[in-house]
Amino acid sequence: MNKLDFSISLREKGLGKNEIIKEMEKNGFDQAEMDFYLKKSDEIYLNQLLNNKQSVGPTKSIRTIKSIALFLSFILLVGVLFGYVSVGLIGLFVLWSLVKFGSYRR
């Protein structure tokens, strides 16, 4: 393990700056190396944290489900307008209850 990997691993352990300096002194780093590797390990560790965020994948499937629900509710609304009032209103109530329930489950 080289010195940069060692300083990054200390960052990943969650050690503070003073604790990292103590560990570096134990392993024979001089002051110039400590300053350099502290700065570099901060940059690399923060870049790793920013780049490792999960991409938002499930939103496409949620959008398609909501689009299908919107289309079905439109069909039910047309059914309401043509006289199937009880079936259409009950269907709209159930469908939008499901959409509302699915929207808040994150």
Residue pairs with C-beta under 8 A, 6 or more apart in sequence:
1 9
3 29
3 33
3 37
4 37
4 40
4 41
4 44
6 24
6 27
6 37
7 20
7 24
7 37
7 38
7 40
7 41
8 41
8 44
8 45
10 19
10 20
10 23
10 24
10 41
11 20
11 41
11 42
11 45
12 45
15 23
17 38
20 38
20 41
21 34
21 38
24 33
24 34
24 37
25 34
29 37
62 102
65 102
66 99
66 102
69 95
69 96
69 98
69 99
72 95
73 92
73 95
73 96
76 87
76 88
76 91
76 92
76 95
77 88
77 92
79 87
79 88
79 91
80 88
80 89
80 92
